[in-house]
Amino acid sequence: MFIKLAHIINPVVVGETSDLFTAQPITFQTLMEARRYALPRVPVELCTAQFAEDRELAPPEFLRTPNLERSILDFGTFEQRRKLPLIQDILGRLYEATDADYLIYTNVDIGLQPYFYVAVASLIKQGYDAFTVNRRVISDRFKRPEELPAIWAEVGKPHRGHDCFVFHRSLYPNFRFGHVCIGTGYIGKTLICNFLCHGKNSTLFADKHLTFHIGEDHRWRGGRSRDMLEFNKRECELAIGQLESEFGRFERDYIGEHRLKKQGAGRPLERLASAYRSLWNKK
């Protein structure tokens, strides 16, 4: 049985001083290499969701979905005018563009191991319908796609952040996002909470060597970007509030294997955030 995958990223034109200037070409190449490795066993569609000014950045192997029209700037005033798109708009374009069984979103600075899609299909066949895969952090000395053999060979170190999300397409229409955007914090928490509520078998993989990030940078955590982080925090809390009203409280199942499991509707949903914090602190 074939499992068809569709993967979307959000490319953005940046200057040479941005980490994305070197990271994006490497990301593009790893997605194309991983798709080639997967075929014909696992069909994969590569897609982008982008603003008009970024439309031509990705290679022609990527399907460009309709241009994004909204950003965080439509919902507040911020010290930095960073045009961060809403995760709802990105995933919505992927949902409309494909009939793939499973949908994938990763940050545009997240590279893939060549066996990524084959491994994802294997996890799906084990019964998981929604999961996130934590990246590994490798040296920041890598700058070019031509260095991919050395990049893939580097083991790196685990990272506790969430930036790779896989879920069955049937789950998407029920997700609650508020106006949460990418490019700052709380995007992972928002998606994971939706996975826990709507997935029948959702989980977190913190020990897989499937994705990587070059170097480690958290510029979005403070300084002039702090107000965008606070915006996303509020929107995440609103989204969790919507889930709470629909599903009730969720209890922690177990943390040792990095898995949280819902315990049934009827119990109000208050401990979800507490369980997530416990998971975060124990990684």
C-alpha positions as CSV (number, residue, x, y, z in Angstrom):
1,M,0.0,0.0,0.0
2,F,1.4,3.4,-1.0
3,I,1.3,6.3,1.4
4,K,1.3,9.6,-0.5
5,L,3.0,12.5,1.3
6,A,2.9,16.2,0.6
7,H,5.4,18.6,2.2
8,I,5.2,22.3,2.4
9,I,7.8,25.0,3.3
10,N,7.7,28.8,3.4
11,P,10.7,30.2,1.4
12,V,11.6,33.9,1.8
13,V,14.0,36.2,0.0
14,V,16.6,37.4,2.5
15,G,19.9,39.3,2.5
16,E,23.3,37.8,2.8
17,T,23.5,38.5,6.5
18,S,20.6,36.2,7.3
19,D,21.1,32.6,8.3
20,L,18.4,31.7,5.9
21,F,20.6,32.9,3.0
22,T,22.8,29.8,3.4
23,A,20.2,27.5,5.0
24,Q,17.5,27.7,2.4
25,P,19.5,26.3,-0.6
26,I,20.6,23.4,1.5
27,T,17.0,22.8,2.6
28,F,15.7,22.8,-1.0
29,Q,18.4,20.3,-2.0
30,T,17.7,18.0,0.9
31,L,14.0,17.9,0.1
32,M,14.6,17.0,-3.5
33,E,17.2,14.4,-2.6
34,A,14.9,12.8,0.0
35,R,12.1,12.7,-2.6
36,R,14.4,11.0,-5.1
37,Y,15.4,8.4,-2.5
38,A,11.8,7.7,-1.6
39,L,10.5,7.1,-5.2
40,P,8.8,4.9,-6.2
41,R,8.1,3.4,-2.8
42,V,6.8,6.6,-1.3
43,P,5.2,9.3,-3.6
44,V,6.1,12.8,-2.4
45,E,4.8,16.2,-3.5
46,L,7.0,19.2,-2.6
47,C,5.1,22.5,-2.2
48,T,5.7,26.1,-1.1
49,A,3.5,28.7,0.4
50,Q,5.0,32.2,-0.2
51,F,4.3,35.9,-0.5
52,A,4.3,37.3,-4.0
53,E,7.8,38.7,-3.7
54,D,9.2,35.3,-2.7
55,R,7.4,33.2,-5.4
56,E,10.4,32.4,-7.6
57,L,12.9,31.5,-4.9
58,A,12.4,27.8,-4.7
59,P,13.5,25.4,-7.4
60,P,11.1,24.5,-10.2
61,E,10.6,21.0,-8.6
62,F,8.4,22.6,-6.0
63,L,4.7,23.3,-6.6
64,R,4.0,26.9,-5.8
65,T,0.6,27.3,-4.1
66,P,-1.4,30.5,-4.3
67,N,0.5,33.5,-2.7
68,L,0.0,34.2,0.9
69,E,-1.9,37.4,1.6
70,R,-1.9,37.8,5.4
71,S,0.9,38.1,8.0
72,I,1.3,38.9,11.6
73,L,1.4,42.6,10.6
74,D,-2.3,42.5,9.8
75,F,-3.1,41.8,13.5
76,G,-0.9,44.1,15.5
77,T,1.8,46.8,15.6
78,F,5.4,45.5,16.2
79,E,8.8,47.1,16.7
80,Q,10.1,45.0,13.8
81,R,8.0,44.8,10.7
82,R,8.8,41.1,10.0
83,K,6.2,39.7,7.6
84,L,5.6,36.4,9.4
85,P,2.9,34.3,7.8
86,L,0.1,32.5,9.7
87,I,0.5,28.7,10.0
88,Q,-3.2,28.3,9.2
89,D,-2.7,30.0,5.8
90,I,0.4,27.8,5.0
91,L,-1.3,24.5,5.9
92,G,-4.6,25.5,4.3
93,R,-2.8,26.0,1.0
94,L,-1.2,22.6,1.3
95,Y,-4.5,21.0,2.1
96,E,-6.2,22.5,-0.9
97,A,-3.3,21.8,-3.3
98,T,-3.0,18.0,-2.8
99,D,-4.9,14.8,-2.1
100,A,-1.9,13.3,-0.3
101,D,-2.8,11.0,2.6
102,Y,-0.3,12.8,5.0
103,L,0.7,16.4,5.2
104,I,4.1,17.7,6.4
105,Y,5.3,21.1,7.4
106,T,8.8,22.0,8.3
107,N,10.6,25.3,8.9
108,V,12.5,26.5,5.9
109,D,15.8,26.2,7.7
110,I,15.3,22.5,8.5
111,G,17.2,20.0,6.3
112,L,16.3,16.4,5.8
113,Q,18.2,13.2,5.8
114,P,17.9,11.4,2.5
115,Y,15.8,8.6,4.0
116,F,13.4,11.1,5.7
117,Y,10.2,10.3,3.7
118,V,10.8,6.5,3.8
119,A,11.2,6.7,7.6
120,V,8.1,8.9,7.9
121,A,6.1,6.4,5.9
122,S,7.4,3.6,8.1
123,L,6.2,5.5,11.3
124,I,2.8,6.1,9.7
125,K,2.5,2.3,9.0
126,Q,3.1,1.8,12.7
127,G,-0.2,3.5,13.4
128,Y,0.8,7.1,14.1
129,D,-1.5,9.7,12.5
130,A,0.0,12.9,13.9
131,F,3.6,13.4,15.1
132,T,6.4,15.8,15.4
133,V,10.1,15.0,14.9
134,N,12.8,17.0,16.8
135,R,15.8,18.1,14.8
136,R,19.5,17.5,15.5
137,V,21.8,20.5,15.6
138,I,25.0,20.3,13.5
139,S,28.0,22.6,13.1
140,D,27.5,26.0,11.6
141,R,30.6,25.6,9.5
142,F,28.5,24.2,6.6
143,K,27.5,26.8,4.0
144,R,26.7,25.1,0.7
145,P,24.6,22.3,-0.7
146,E,27.7,20.8,-2.2
147,E,28.7,19.9,1.4
148,L,25.6,17.6,1.9
149,P,27.6,14.4,2.2
150,A,29.5,15.8,5.2
151,I,26.3,17.4,6.5
152,W,24.4,14.1,6.4
153,A,27.4,12.3,8.0
154,E,27.5,14.6,11.1
155,V,25.6,13.1,14.0
156,G,25.1,16.5,15.7
157,K,23.2,16.8,19.0
158,P,19.5,16.6,19.9
159,H,17.4,19.7,20.2
160,R,14.2,20.0,22.2
161,G,12.4,22.4,19.7
162,H,9.6,21.3,17.4
163,D,9.8,22.3,13.7
164,C,8.8,19.2,11.8
165,F,5.1,18.1,11.8
166,V,3.4,15.2,10.1
167,F,-0.4,14.5,10.2
168,H,-3.2,12.8,8.3
169,R,-5.0,15.2,6.0
170,S,-8.4,14.3,7.6
171,L,-7.3,16.0,10.8
172,Y,-6.6,19.5,9.4
173,P,-10.1,20.9,9.0
174,N,-10.6,20.5,12.8
175,F,-7.4,22.2,13.8
176,R,-7.5,25.5,15.8
177,F,-4.7,27.9,15.3
178,G,-6.0,31.4,16.1
179,H,-3.6,33.8,14.4
180,V,-0.4,32.0,15.4
181,C,2.4,32.7,12.9
182,I,5.7,31.0,12.1
183,G,9.1,32.5,12.7
184,T,8.8,32.9,16.5
185,G,7.8,30.7,19.5
186,Y,4.7,28.8,20.4
187,I,4.0,27.4,16.9
188,G,5.1,24.0,18.0
189,K,3.0,24.0,21.1
190,T,0.0,25.1,19.1
191,L,0.3,22.2,16.6
192,I,1.1,19.6,19.3
193,C,-2.0,20.5,21.2
194,N,-4.1,20.1,18.1
195,F,-2.4,16.7,17.5
196,L,-3.2,15.6,21.0
197,C,-6.9,16.6,20.6
198,H,-7.6,15.4,17.1
199,G,-5.1,12.5,16.5
200,K,-6.1,9.0,17.4
201,N,-2.4,8.1,17.9
202,S,-0.2,11.2,18.2
203,T,3.3,11.3,19.5
204,L,6.6,13.2,19.8
205,F,9.9,11.8,18.5
206,A,12.8,13.3,20.2
207,D,15.5,10.7,19.3
208,K,15.3,10.3,15.5
209,H,18.1,11.3,13.2
210,L,15.8,12.5,10.4
211,T,16.2,16.3,10.3
212,F,18.9,18.8,11.1
213,H,19.5,22.5,11.6
214,I,22.8,24.2,10.9
215,G,24.0,26.0,14.0
216,E,21.8,27.2,16.9
217,D,20.3,30.6,17.0
218,H,17.4,32.0,19.0
219,R,17.2,35.6,17.9
220,W,13.4,35.5,17.9
221,R,13.4,35.0,21.7
222,G,14.1,38.5,22.8
223,G,15.2,42.0,21.8
224,R,13.2,43.7,19.2
225,S,11.3,40.5,18.4
226,R,9.9,40.0,21.9
227,D,6.6,41.6,21.0
228,M,6.0,39.0,18.2
229,L,6.8,36.2,20.7
230,E,4.3,37.6,23.1
231,F,1.7,37.9,20.3
232,N,2.1,34.2,19.5
233,K,1.9,33.2,23.1
234,R,-1.5,35.0,23.4
235,E,-2.8,33.4,20.2
236,C,-1.6,30.0,21.3
237,E,-3.5,30.4,24.6
238,L,-6.6,31.3,22.6
239,A,-6.3,28.3,20.4
240,I,-5.8,26.0,23.5
241,G,-8.9,27.7,25.0
242,Q,-10.9,26.6,21.9
243,L,-9.6,23.1,22.2
244,E,-10.4,23.1,25.9
245,S,-14.0,24.1,25.2
246,E,-14.4,21.2,22.7
247,F,-12.4,18.4,24.4
248,G,-12.1,19.1,28.1
249,R,-9.0,18.6,30.2
250,F,-6.3,16.2,29.1
251,E,-4.1,14.2,31.6
252,R,-0.5,13.3,31.0
253,D,-0.1,9.6,30.0
254,Y,3.7,9.1,30.2
255,I,6.8,11.2,29.6
256,G,9.5,8.6,29.5
257,E,8.9,7.9,25.8
258,H,8.0,11.5,25.0
259,R,4.4,10.7,24.4
260,L,1.3,12.4,25.7
261,K,-2.1,10.7,25.3
262,K,-5.5,12.1,25.7
263,Q,-7.7,10.6,28.3
264,G,-11.1,11.3,27.0
265,A,-13.5,14.1,26.5
266,G,-15.5,14.8,29.6
267,R,-12.5,15.7,31.7
268,P,-11.9,19.4,31.3
269,L,-8.5,20.2,29.6
270,E,-6.4,22.2,32.0
271,R,-3.4,20.1,32.5
272,L,-2.3,20.0,28.9
273,A,0.0,23.0,29.2
274,S,1.4,21.6,32.4
275,A,2.1,18.2,30.7
276,Y,3.8,20.0,27.8
277,R,6.0,22.0,30.2
278,S,7.0,18.7,31.9
279,L,8.0,17.2,28.5
280,W,9.9,20.4,27.6
281,N,11.9,20.4,30.8
282,K,12.8,16.7,30.8
283,K,14.4,16.7,27.3
